Amino acid sequence: MNQQLLANFNKAFESKARLSIMSVLMVNDSLSFNAFKELLGLTDGNLATHLRALEEAGFVSVQKQFIGRKPNTTYSATDTGRQAFTEHLNALEAFIRGI
Amino acid sequence: MNQQLLANFNKAFESKARLSIMSVLMVNDSLSFNAFKELLGLTDGNLATHLRALEEAGFVSVQKQFIGRKPNTTYSATDTGRQAFTEHLNALEAFIRGI
């Protein structure tokens, strides 16, 4: 049964928003909150919730700086995050192939 | 950006349980509640909630019969469900390939 193929399915990445956030961070070293907002078309609250959950899971790290006097928050995937996301995608891929 | 590839991502199928339920119904004409329970290792309440949500979305149909005097509830994928699930898997596949 295909469920074994989903052993590495990671609930932290299941939503469209989380898949999108992680895929962006796989190919960009870091991205600002506003760039994410624009790219994903999410509300501030929704985006912040997803980013915080990924941060709490240890999959995303947050950098807070100032550009001049303006605060600028950027996000990066951690090594753990990259590995877990890759495993999640591999699980999905194997699952889809198995159907 | 890969998000466009997720245009057909369907929230109704995002969880591991829903992916598993639908994949089973893609290859089985119908399955009983108890067979699902055994196969997926979900609690009655959890399984019932997922099946009801898929039924309410029009993706799963329910057949209630009696075997002798015992009630037997079975579930099938509807044509709409098969199509929507296929589109969801295609979206995931394209998304994964795009990363």
Backbone of each chain as ProteinMPNN parsed JSONL, in Angstrom:
{"seq_chain_A": "MNQQLLANFNKAFESKARLSIMSVLMVNDSLSFNAFKELLGLTDGNLATHLRALEEAGFVSVQKQFIGRKPNTTYSATDTGRQAFTEHLNALEAFIRGI", "coords_chain_A": {"N_chain_A": [[0.857, -1.201, 0.0], [0.402, 2.265, -0.688], [0.805, 3.95, 1.443], [3.096, 3.545, 2.99], [4.966, 4.739, 1.431], [4.632, 7.298, 2.097], [5.933, 7.694, 4.433], [7.925, 9.549, 5.057], [6.491, 11.839, 4.713], [5.889, 15.121, 5.629], [4.159, 16.859, 7.923], [4.569, 19.516, 8.474], [5.054, 20.709, 6.069], [2.789, 20.478, 4.523], [0.816, 22.252, 3.513], [-0.167, 24.412, 0.765], [0.931, 26.97, 1.006], [3.184, 26.543, 2.674], [4.651, 24.724, 1.159], [5.238, 26.391, -0.96], [6.695, 28.478, 0.261], [8.972, 27.073, 1.195], [9.992, 26.081, -1.199], [10.771, 28.383, -2.478], [12.805, 29.166, -0.765], [14.601, 27.168, -1.198], [15.865, 27.817, -3.499], [16.657, 30.409, -3.19], [18.983, 32.211, -1.282], [18.166, 33.892, 0.794], [15.158, 35.623, 1.743], [13.078, 38.492, 1.931], [10.42, 39.454, 4.197], [8.516, 41.07, 2.915], [9.024, 40.523, 0.225], [8.281, 37.856, 0.099], [5.577, 38.147, 0.658], [4.63, 39.512, -1.562], [5.245, 37.685, -3.567], [3.801, 35.404, -2.895], [1.265, 36.228, -2.401], [-0.075, 36.302, 0.076], [-1.789, 37.204, 3.135], [-0.459, 39.451, 5.667], [-0.76, 38.342, 8.252], [-1.309, 35.634, 7.817], [0.954, 34.789, 6.354], [2.953, 35.375, 8.246], [2.284, 33.571, 10.256], [2.739, 31.087, 9.011], [5.5, 31.279, 8.488], [6.502, 31.506, 11.067], [5.79, 29.03, 12.145], [7.385, 27.355, 10.6], [9.841, 28.285, 11.391], [9.799, 27.617, 14.111], [9.838, 24.889, 13.881], [12.393, 24.56, 13.202], [13.17, 24.732, 10.598], [13.427, 27.019, 9.174], [15.342, 29.98, 9.318], [15.58, 33.2, 10.891], [16.542, 36.478, 10.079], [17.136, 39.553, 11.476], [17.564, 42.79, 10.471], [18.623, 46.242, 10.021], [17.853, 48.443, 7.402], [19.214, 51.288, 6.745], [17.177, 53.191, 8.669], [15.114, 51.555, 8.652], [13.492, 48.586, 9.645], [14.363, 45.341, 8.55], [13.402, 42.219, 7.792], [14.595, 39.061, 7.105], [14.433, 35.764, 5.7], [15.701, 32.44, 5.798], [16.324, 29.101, 4.592], [17.145, 26.528, 6.851], [19.834, 24.117, 7.224], [18.768, 21.754, 8.201], [16.116, 22.208, 7.5], [16.271, 22.234, 4.691], [17.003, 19.601, 4.238], [14.853, 18.159, 5.381], [12.751, 19.098, 3.815], [13.482, 18.211, 1.291], [13.317, 15.46, 1.736], [10.582, 15.293, 2.187], [9.569, 16.036, -0.335], [10.63, 13.976, -1.859], [9.238, 11.85, -0.751], [6.615, 12.499, -1.516], [6.91, 12.363, -4.265], [7.584, 9.668, -4.7], [5.264, 8.537, -3.772], [3.314, 9.547, -5.588], [4.269, 8.379, -7.923], [3.769, 5.789, -7.257], [1.047, 5.383, -7.474]], "CA_chain_A": [[0.0, 0.0, 0.0], [1.177, 3.484, -0.906], [1.018, 4.765, 2.635], [4.5, 3.434, 3.398], [5.709, 5.707, 0.633], [4.455, 8.614, 2.728], [6.557, 7.661, 5.765], [8.638, 10.814, 5.262], [5.597, 12.986, 4.516], [6.086, 15.99, 6.784], [2.979, 17.712, 8.114], [5.007, 20.922, 8.502], [5.131, 21.228, 4.695], [1.676, 19.97, 3.715], [-0.029, 23.25, 2.845], [0.335, 25.101, -0.429], [1.771, 28.099, 1.433], [4.464, 26.043, 3.187], [5.379, 24.188, -0.002], [5.725, 27.529, -1.736], [7.742, 29.159, 1.035], [10.2, 26.268, 1.216], [10.559, 25.973, -2.551], [11.45, 29.655, -2.725], [14.041, 29.196, 0.027], [15.551, 26.185, -1.735], [16.596, 28.419, -4.617], [17.14, 31.737, -2.788], [19.666, 32.154, 0.011], [17.266, 34.491, 1.78], [14.107, 36.443, 1.157], [12.455, 39.356, 2.938], [8.99, 39.256, 4.45], [7.728, 41.737, 1.873], [9.187, 39.799, -1.035], [7.407, 36.682, 0.232], [4.18, 38.599, 0.591], [4.343, 39.836, -2.958], [5.379, 36.478, -4.371], [2.813, 34.368, -2.563], [-0.082, 36.794, -2.309], [-0.696, 35.973, 1.359], [-1.915, 38.323, 4.061], [0.613, 39.527, 6.66], [-1.001, 37.425, 9.364], [-1.204, 34.271, 7.311], [2.365, 34.555, 6.03], [3.72, 35.376, 9.499], [1.973, 32.314, 10.952], [3.447, 29.986, 8.337], [6.946, 31.44, 8.687], [6.797, 31.217, 12.47], [5.699, 27.573, 12.329], [8.583, 26.752, 9.99], [10.96, 28.665, 12.261], [9.704, 26.822, 15.343], [10.218, 23.511, 13.534], [13.832, 24.558, 12.927], [13.372, 24.599, 9.153], [13.67, 28.355, 8.623], [15.951, 30.907, 10.283], [15.151, 34.585, 10.693], [17.58, 37.487, 10.283], [16.557, 40.9, 11.601], [18.54, 43.867, 10.32], [18.07, 47.529, 9.624], [18.369, 49.082, 6.196], [19.055, 52.658, 7.238], [16.422, 53.13, 9.927], [13.95, 50.661, 8.454], [13.756, 47.186, 9.96], [14.23, 44.445, 7.401], [13.46, 40.84, 8.266], [14.728, 38.092, 6.005], [14.266, 34.361, 6.085], [16.502, 31.466, 5.054], [16.128, 27.709, 4.986], [18.263, 25.933, 7.577], [20.248, 22.831, 6.638], [17.727, 20.787, 8.606], [14.937, 22.493, 6.681], [16.53, 21.762, 3.318], [16.992, 18.142, 4.216], [13.491, 17.681, 5.649], [11.898, 19.42, 2.668], [13.872, 17.281, 0.228], [12.726, 14.156, 2.073], [9.14, 15.419, 1.973], [9.323, 16.008, -1.784], [10.92, 12.609, -2.321], [8.116, 11.016, -0.321], [5.478, 12.809, -2.399], [7.237, 11.885, -5.611], [7.465, 8.205, -4.687], [3.83, 8.264, -3.594], [2.635, 9.813, -6.86], [4.711, 7.347, -8.864], [3.219, 4.499, -6.827], [-0.415, 5.283, -7.689]], "C_chain_A": [[0.891, 1.249, 0.0], [1.496, 4.276, 0.357], [2.457, 4.698, 3.146], [5.354, 4.468, 2.659], [5.616, 7.103, 1.248], [5.073, 8.659, 4.132], [7.29, 8.972, 6.06], [7.8, 12.048, 4.92], [5.653, 13.831, 5.779], [4.949, 17.008, 6.888], [3.342, 19.2, 8.077], [4.998, 21.544, 7.106], [3.861, 20.981, 3.888], [0.899, 21.049, 2.953], [0.661, 23.869, 1.636], [1.289, 26.236, -0.039], [3.153, 27.612, 1.876], [5.313, 25.447, 2.061], [6.012, 25.332, -0.777], [6.877, 28.242, -1.026], [9.051, 28.373, 0.955], [10.828, 26.178, -0.171], [11.298, 27.253, -2.919], [12.795, 29.692, -1.993], [15.044, 28.119, -0.387], [16.422, 26.828, -2.817], [17.05, 29.853, -4.343], [17.795, 31.631, -1.42], [18.811, 32.763, 1.111], [16.263, 35.372, 1.062], [13.46, 37.258, 2.273], [10.972, 39.038, 3.077], [8.159, 39.859, 3.323], [7.835, 41.048, 0.521], [8.318, 38.538, -1.042], [5.951, 37.06, 0.011], [3.756, 38.818, -0.854], [4.272, 38.561, -3.805], [4.219, 35.525, -4.144], [1.392, 34.911, -2.44], [-0.805, 36.408, -1.027], [-0.862, 37.244, 2.187], [-0.727, 38.298, 5.026], [0.461, 38.45, 7.727], [-0.772, 35.978, 8.965], [0.263, 33.903, 7.043], [3.202, 34.45, 7.309], [3.513, 34.066, 10.255], [2.733, 31.146, 10.339], [4.955, 30.078, 8.579], [7.331, 31.105, 10.124], [6.766, 29.705, 12.726], [6.941, 26.893, 11.758], [9.825, 27.083, 10.812], [10.963, 27.793, 13.521], [10.081, 25.358, 15.096], [11.722, 23.408, 13.251], [14.163, 24.488, 11.446], [13.711, 25.93, 8.48], [14.35, 29.18, 9.713], [15.612, 32.335, 9.889], [16.327, 35.501, 10.959], [16.895, 38.857, 10.36], [17.659, 41.933, 11.48], [17.812, 45.199, 10.15], [18.68, 47.928, 8.292], [18.126, 50.565, 6.429], [18.32, 52.572, 8.567], [15.239, 52.18, 9.818], [14.308, 49.22, 8.812], [13.512, 46.324, 8.722], [14.441, 43.012, 7.89], [13.577, 39.916, 7.075], [14.728, 36.674, 6.576], [15.137, 33.478, 5.196], [16.083, 30.065, 5.472], [17.353, 27.265, 5.775], [18.675, 24.642, 6.86], [19.228, 21.738, 6.957], [16.483, 20.954, 7.744], [15.092, 21.997, 5.261], [16.421, 20.246, 3.241], [15.568, 17.598, 4.411], [12.581, 17.945, 4.455], [12.219, 18.487, 1.498], [13.271, 15.899, 0.484], [11.216, 14.165, 1.849], [8.807, 15.323, 0.478], [9.586, 14.614, -2.349], [9.782, 11.662, -1.957], [6.915, 11.236, -1.238], [5.697, 12.222, -3.786], [7.065, 10.36, -5.693], [5.997, 7.799, -4.578], [3.075, 8.432, -4.912], [2.997, 8.729, -7.879], [4.06, 6.003, -8.554], [1.743, 4.298, -7.135], [-0.717, 4.695, -9.062]], "O_chain_A": [[1.967, 1.278, 0.598], [2.35, 5.163, 0.345], [2.977, 5.682, 3.673], [6.329, 4.994, 3.196], [6.429, 7.978, 0.95], [4.771, 9.555, 4.921], [7.272, 9.448, 7.195], [8.322, 13.161, 4.845], [5.483, 13.311, 6.881], [4.807, 17.895, 6.046], [2.524, 20.037, 7.695], [4.942, 22.766, 6.972], [3.844, 21.244, 2.686], [0.383, 20.788, 1.867], [1.885, 23.852, 1.507], [2.324, 26.434, -0.675], [4.17, 28.195, 1.501], [6.528, 25.638, 2.014], [7.167, 25.256, -1.195], [7.896, 28.564, -1.636], [10.108, 28.941, 0.68], [12.051, 26.196, -0.305], [12.329, 27.212, -3.591], [13.791, 30.181, -2.525], [16.203, 28.155, 0.026], [17.569, 26.432, -3.022], [17.748, 30.449, -5.163], [17.233, 31.033, -0.502], [18.734, 32.231, 2.218], [16.484, 35.807, -0.068], [13.312, 36.79, 3.401], [10.359, 38.436, 2.195], [7.215, 39.238, 2.836], [6.867, 40.992, -0.237], [7.702, 38.198, -2.052], [5.208, 36.396, -0.711], [2.695, 38.38, -1.298], [3.378, 38.385, -4.633], [3.714, 34.912, -5.085], [0.431, 34.144, -2.382], [-2.019, 36.208, -1.039], [-0.164, 38.235, 1.97], [-0.07, 37.27, 5.188], [1.411, 37.743, 8.062], [-0.131, 35.207, 9.679], [0.738, 32.845, 7.456], [4.044, 33.562, 7.443], [4.455, 33.517, 10.826], [3.3, 30.319, 11.053], [5.608, 29.068, 8.843], [8.369, 30.489, 10.365], [7.617, 29.173, 13.439], [7.482, 25.966, 12.361], [10.745, 26.272, 10.919], [12.009, 27.296, 13.938], [10.58, 24.677, 15.993], [12.257, 22.312, 13.081], [15.304, 24.216, 11.074], [14.219, 25.959, 7.359], [13.984, 29.094, 10.885], [15.388, 32.64, 8.717], [17.038, 35.33, 11.949], [16.178, 39.264, 9.446], [18.586, 41.955, 12.29], [16.583, 45.272, 10.137], [19.882, 47.77, 8.079], [16.998, 51.047, 6.329], [18.808, 51.934, 9.499], [14.464, 52.018, 10.76], [15.314, 48.693, 8.336], [12.577, 46.556, 7.956], [15.526, 42.65, 8.343], [12.768, 39.971, 6.148], [14.986, 36.444, 7.757], [15.289, 33.733, 4.002], [15.553, 29.864, 6.564], [18.48, 27.593, 5.405], [17.952, 24.142, 5.999], [18.877, 20.919, 6.109], [15.874, 19.975, 7.312], [14.171, 21.413, 4.689], [15.833, 19.689, 2.314], [15.138, 16.693, 3.697], [11.737, 17.114, 4.119], [11.314, 18.031, 0.798], [12.778, 15.248, -0.437], [10.641, 13.181, 1.384], [7.879, 14.616, 0.084], [8.851, 14.136, -3.213], [9.406, 10.791, -2.741], [6.277, 10.281, -1.68], [4.786, 11.662, -4.395], [6.473, 9.841, -6.639], [5.554, 6.841, -5.212], [2.294, 7.564, -5.302], [2.135, 8.23, -8.602], [3.826, 5.187, -9.445], [1.24, 3.177, -7.068], [-1.883, 4.534, -9.422]]}, "seq_chain_B": "MNQQLLANFNKAFESKARLSIMSVLMVNDSLSFNAFKELLGLTDGNLATHLRALEEAGFVSVQKQFIGRKPNTTYSATDTGRQAFTEHLNALEAFIRGI", "coords_chain_B": {"N_chain_B": [[7.994, 31.611, -11.032], [7.441, 28.882, -8.8], [4.928, 28.745, -7.71], [2.756, 29.066, -9.416], [2.621, 26.59, -10.543], [1.306, 25.262, -8.65], [-1.325, 25.849, -8.948], [-3.483, 24.117, -9.309], [-3.377, 22.813, -6.93], [-5.036, 21.174, -4.361], [-6.652, 21.905, -1.516], [-8.296, 20.144, -0.186], [-7.09, 17.698, -0.38], [-4.68, 17.818, 0.935], [-3.58, 16.696, 3.305], [-1.764, 13.904, 4.747], [-3.442, 11.766, 5.419], [-5.684, 12.215, 3.745], [-4.523, 12.099, 1.197], [-3.776, 9.443, 1.255], [-6.236, 8.095, 1.565], [-7.552, 8.807, -0.834], [-5.792, 7.758, -2.726], [-6.044, 5.061, -2.285], [-8.674, 4.715, -3.065], [-8.471, 5.236, -5.725], [-7.518, 2.947, -6.83], [-9.126, 0.958, -5.903], [-12.449, -0.106, -6.289], [-14.313, 0.206, -4.239], [-14.244, 0.625, -0.665], [-14.462, -0.575, 2.674], [-15.308, 1.039, 5.806], [-13.987, -0.169, 7.965], [-11.9, -1.527, 6.681], [-10.43, 0.608, 5.701], [-9.664, 1.735, 8.113], [-7.968, -0.196, 9.181], [-6.008, -0.275, 7.224], [-4.974, 2.333, 7.185], [-4.427, 2.972, 9.777], [-5.76, 4.842, 11.379], [-7.679, 6.6, 13.908], [-11.163, 5.956, 14.687], [-12.636, 8.367, 14.827], [-10.999, 10.29, 13.608], [-10.629, 9.183, 11.029], [-13.321, 9.124, 10.185], [-13.883, 11.845, 10.097], [-12.181, 12.759, 8.044], [-13.191, 11.268, 5.868], [-15.797, 12.227, 5.765], [-15.371, 14.906, 5.118], [-14.301, 14.636, 2.56], [-16.47, 13.513, 1.337], [-18.343, 15.579, 1.561], [-17.153, 17.412, -0.094], [-17.736, 16.297, -2.441], [-16.133, 14.367, -3.504], [-15.99, 11.792, -2.688], [-18.161, 9.018, -2.457], [-20.725, 7.508, -0.458], [-21.798, 4.308, 0.509], [-24.335, 2.678, 2.118], [-24.987, -0.399, 3.431], [-26.439, -3.569, 4.47], [-24.853, -6.39, 5.797], [-26.086, -9.346, 6.223], [-27.327, -8.851, 9.323], [-25.681, -6.915, 10.02], [-24.549, -3.591, 9.809], [-22.88, -2.175, 7.014], [-20.622, 0.006, 5.812], [-19.479, 1.432, 2.91], [-17.042, 3.084, 0.821], [-16.504, 5.059, -2.072], [-14.587, 6.54, -4.743], [-15.794, 9.405, -6.397], [-16.482, 10.36, -9.833], [-15.835, 13.049, -10.145], [-14.155, 13.303, -7.949], [-12.039, 11.603, -8.643], [-11.046, 12.969, -10.829], [-10.355, 15.481, -9.732], [-8.449, 14.689, -7.867], [-6.489, 13.585, -9.489], [-5.72, 15.89, -10.842], [-4.676, 17.309, -8.7], [-2.475, 15.683, -7.998], [-1.016, 15.894, -10.356], [-0.41, 18.604, -10.253], [1.228, 18.675, -7.963], [3.297, 17.066, -8.86], [4.334, 18.516, -11.045], [5.157, 20.755, -9.665], [7.148, 19.698, -7.946], [8.965, 18.822, -9.861], [9.671, 21.277, -10.816], [11.324, 22.453, -8.94]], "CA_chain_B": [[7.936, 31.084, -9.662], [6.77, 27.584, -8.762], [3.577, 28.773, -7.159], [1.788, 28.849, -10.499], [2.52, 25.148, -10.734], [0.399, 24.752, -7.623], [-2.664, 26.403, -9.176], [-4.464, 23.047, -9.094], [-3.218, 22.201, -5.606], [-6.37, 21.155, -3.769], [-6.549, 21.827, -0.052], [-9.051, 18.974, 0.283], [-6.242, 16.496, -0.428], [-3.311, 18.137, 1.338], [-3.021, 15.9, 4.407], [-1.321, 12.533, 4.49], [-4.611, 10.884, 5.496], [-6.531, 12.392, 2.542], [-3.767, 11.546, 0.062], [-3.83, 7.985, 1.366], [-7.619, 7.662, 1.302], [-7.867, 8.942, -2.262], [-4.965, 6.842, -3.52], [-6.658, 3.734, -2.134], [-9.919, 4.686, -3.856], [-8.139, 5.281, -7.152], [-7.22, 1.591, -7.299], [-10.177, 0.051, -5.432], [-13.779, 0.436, -6.581], [-14.876, 0.677, -2.973], [-13.573, 0.078, 0.511], [-15.275, -0.386, 3.88], [-14.738, 1.856, 6.872], [-13.03, -0.961, 8.753], [-10.713, -1.806, 5.869], [-9.66, 1.869, 5.737], [-9.107, 1.885, 9.465], [-6.855, -1.129, 9.302], [-4.987, 0.088, 6.252], [-4.363, 3.646, 7.438], [-4.074, 3.112, 11.189], [-6.338, 6.064, 11.956], [-8.772, 6.381, 14.846], [-12.5, 6.073, 14.095], [-13.043, 9.77, 14.722], [-10.134, 10.945, 12.624], [-10.981, 8.646, 9.707], [-14.677, 9.569, 9.848], [-13.803, 13.28, 9.773], [-11.591, 12.9, 6.708], [-14.122, 10.724, 4.865], [-16.937, 13.141, 5.661], [-14.923, 16.101, 4.393], [-14.176, 14.274, 1.141], [-17.847, 13.314, 0.859], [-18.96, 16.909, 1.437], [-16.542, 18.058, -1.263], [-18.221, 15.604, -3.636], [-15.039, 13.551, -4.05], [-16.184, 10.41, -2.232], [-19.56, 8.685, -2.2], [-20.892, 6.542, 0.633], [-22.842, 3.309, 0.319], [-24.664, 1.994, 3.386], [-25.748, -1.638, 3.24], [-26.351, -4.525, 5.571], [-24.403, -7.748, 5.503], [-26.914, -10.001, 7.235], [-27.923, -7.79, 10.15], [-24.624, -5.946, 10.375], [-24.394, -2.48, 8.862], [-21.566, -2.142, 6.366], [-20.506, 1.254, 5.071], [-18.323, 1.447, 2.009], [-16.734, 4.38, 0.217], [-15.926, 5.033, -3.428], [-14.27, 7.858, -5.314], [-16.683, 9.846, -7.476], [-15.736, 10.797, -11.024], [-15.281, 14.363, -9.788], [-13.051, 13.068, -7.022], [-10.911, 11.049, -9.398], [-10.465, 14.03, -11.664], [-9.721, 16.498, -8.87], [-7.252, 14.101, -7.258], [-5.491, 13.498, -10.561], [-5.203, 17.258, -11.054], [-3.844, 17.634, -7.527], [-1.199, 14.96, -8.127], [-0.284, 16.506, -11.469], [0.116, 19.883, -9.759], [2.36, 18.365, -7.077], [4.38, 16.518, -9.673], [4.935, 19.628, -11.79], [5.812, 21.594, -8.657], [8.385, 19.022, -7.518], [9.888, 18.859, -10.997], [10.087, 22.668, -11.038], [12.235, 22.96, -7.902]], "C_chain_B": [[7.037, 29.844, -9.634], [5.333, 27.628, -8.29], [2.499, 28.561, -8.219], [1.565, 27.36, -10.735], [1.564, 24.53, -9.723], [-1.03, 25.29, -7.783], [-3.744, 25.348, -8.928], [-4.253, 22.277, -7.798], [-4.56, 22.296, -4.897], [-6.273, 20.893, -2.261], [-7.266, 20.594, 0.516], [-8.19, 17.722, 0.359], [-4.896, 16.687, 0.253], [-2.736, 17.21, 2.415], [-2.634, 14.492, 3.96], [-2.516, 11.567, 4.483], [-5.446, 10.982, 4.222], [-5.837, 11.857, 1.299], [-3.885, 10.027, 0.072], [-5.215, 7.454, 1.017], [-7.899, 7.691, -0.198], [-7.049, 7.972, -3.102], [-5.524, 5.424, -3.443], [-7.905, 3.626, -3.013], [-9.667, 4.842, -5.355], [-7.953, 3.858, -7.699], [-8.2, 0.54, -6.775], [-11.532, 0.683, -5.723], [-14.452, 0.95, -5.324], [-14.152, -0.006, -1.829], [-14.443, 0.367, 1.734], [-14.536, 0.489, 4.888], [-13.669, 1.076, 7.635], [-11.76, -1.291, 7.982], [-9.815, -0.565, 5.825], [-8.928, 2.011, 7.063], [-7.855, 1.041, 9.628], [-5.675, -0.676, 8.438], [-4.239, 1.354, 6.67], [-3.973, 3.853, 8.9], [-4.569, 4.413, 11.8], [-7.394, 5.684, 12.993], [-10.094, 6.522, 14.1], [-12.856, 7.533, 13.826], [-12.287, 10.497, 13.632], [-10.496, 10.496, 11.206], [-12.349, 9.158, 9.256], [-14.673, 11.035, 9.419], [-13.244, 13.482, 8.358], [-12.549, 12.409, 5.62], [-15.319, 11.661, 4.67], [-16.557, 14.39, 4.856], [-14.819, 15.804, 2.9], [-15.562, 14.039, 0.533], [-18.509, 14.666, 0.612], [-18.399, 17.679, 0.248], [-17.001, 17.4, -2.562], [-17.191, 14.67, -4.252], [-15.168, 12.071, -3.686], [-17.686, 10.195, -2.059], [-19.628, 7.54, -1.193], [-22.027, 5.595, 0.291], [-23.079, 2.624, 1.658], [-25.502, 0.767, 3.078], [-25.763, -2.43, 4.549], [-25.767, -5.819, 5.04], [-25.03, -8.595, 6.597], [-27.573, -8.893, 8.043], [-26.896, -6.732, 10.521], [-24.532, -4.818, 9.348], [-22.978, -2.483, 8.286], [-21.508, -0.905, 5.473], [-19.276, 1.186, 4.19], [-18.228, 2.804, 1.315], [-16.123, 4.177, -1.162], [-15.522, 6.444, -3.817], [-15.316, 8.181, -6.372], [-15.829, 10.21, -8.697], [-15.078, 12.155, -10.779], [-14.063, 14.211, -8.893], [-11.819, 12.54, -7.734], [-10.217, 12.143, -10.211], [-9.719, 15.063, -10.82], [-8.431, 15.958, -8.256], [-6.133, 13.985, -8.288], [-4.871, 14.871, -10.82], [-4.294, 17.696, -9.909], [-2.476, 16.965, -7.645], [-0.358, 15.539, -9.26], [0.347, 17.831, -11.04], [1.34, 19.644, -8.875], [3.565, 17.906, -7.882], [5.109, 17.635, -10.432], [5.717, 20.537, -10.848], [7.156, 20.992, -8.243], [9.423, 19.082, -8.64], [10.465, 20.261, -11.189], [11.12, 23.174, -10.045], [13.697, 22.727, -8.276]], "O_chain_B": [[6.027, 29.764, -10.334], [4.595, 26.655, -8.451], [1.462, 27.954, -7.953], [0.465, 26.929, -11.081], [1.074, 23.417, -9.914], [-1.841, 25.195, -6.862], [-4.806, 25.664, -8.391], [-4.861, 21.229, -7.582], [-5.158, 23.371, -4.834], [-5.872, 19.818, -1.813], [-6.886, 20.07, 1.563], [-8.522, 16.784, 1.085], [-4.041, 15.806, 0.165], [-1.529, 16.964, 2.434], [-3.11, 13.978, 2.949], [-2.59, 10.667, 3.647], [-5.87, 9.964, 3.676], [-6.471, 11.238, 0.446], [-4.071, 9.402, -0.972], [-5.35, 6.485, 0.27], [-8.416, 6.727, -0.763], [-7.551, 7.422, -4.082], [-5.48, 4.679, -4.421], [-8.16, 2.588, -3.624], [-10.565, 4.602, -6.162], [-8.199, 3.6, -8.877], [-8.12, -0.628, -7.153], [-11.747, 1.862, -5.441], [-15.087, 2.005, -5.337], [-13.537, -1.06, -1.991], [-15.08, 1.417, 1.821], [-13.318, 0.653, 4.829], [-12.588, 1.593, 7.914], [-10.671, -1.33, 8.556], [-8.591, -0.674, 5.902], [-7.748, 2.355, 7.12], [-6.831, 1.496, 10.138], [-4.519, -0.693, 8.862], [-3.019, 1.437, 6.527], [-3.266, 4.808, 9.223], [-3.892, 5.016, 12.633], [-7.936, 4.579, 12.961], [-10.154, 7.122, 13.027], [-13.316, 7.886, 12.74], [-12.871, 11.23, 12.833], [-10.65, 11.318, 10.303], [-12.524, 9.571, 8.109], [-15.38, 11.416, 8.486], [-13.771, 14.276, 7.579], [-12.701, 13.051, 4.58], [-15.789, 11.859, 3.55], [-17.329, 14.863, 4.022], [-15.206, 16.628, 2.071], [-15.792, 14.331, -0.64], [-19.153, 14.874, -0.416], [-19.094, 18.504, -0.347], [-16.695, 17.884, -3.651], [-17.352, 14.228, -5.39], [-14.535, 11.211, -4.3], [-18.395, 11.076, -1.576], [-18.715, 6.721, -1.092], [-23.089, 6.022, -0.161], [-22.161, 2.064, 2.258], [-26.598, 0.877, 2.529], [-25.195, -2.029, 5.565], [-26.142, -6.288, 3.965], [-24.584, -8.578, 7.744], [-28.308, -8.077, 7.486], [-27.196, -5.779, 11.24], [-24.447, -5.076, 8.148], [-22.008, -2.76, 8.991], [-22.254, -0.791, 4.5], [-18.171, 0.916, 4.66], [-19.198, 3.557, 1.236], [-15.338, 3.256, -1.389], [-16.05, 7.422, -3.286], [-15.684, 7.311, -7.162], [-14.61, 10.348, -8.597], [-13.927, 12.382, -11.153], [-13.063, 14.908, -9.062], [-10.698, 12.972, -7.466], [-8.99, 12.228, -10.269], [-8.603, 15.465, -11.148], [-7.441, 16.681, -8.139], [-4.97, 14.256, -7.988], [-3.659, 14.996, -10.994], [-3.28, 18.362, -10.12], [-1.446, 17.599, -7.421], [0.861, 15.661, -9.14], [1.48, 18.144, -11.407], [2.359, 20.319, -9.016], [4.699, 18.305, -7.619], [6.338, 17.687, -10.454], [6.795, 21.025, -11.186], [8.171, 21.687, -8.196], [10.6, 19.356, -8.402], [11.592, 20.422, -11.658], [11.735, 24.215, -10.275], [14.594, 23.091, -7.517]]}, "name": "protein", "num_of_chains": 2, "seq": "MNQQLLANFNKAFESKARLSIMSVLMVNDSLSFNAFKELLGLTDGNLATHLRALEEAGFVSVQKQFIGRKPNTTYSATDTGRQAFTEHLNALEAFIRGIMNQQLLANFNKAFESKARLSIMSVLMVNDSLSFNAFKELLGLTDGNLATHLRALEEAGFVSVQKQFIGRKPNTTYSATDTGRQAFTEHLNALEAFIRGI"}
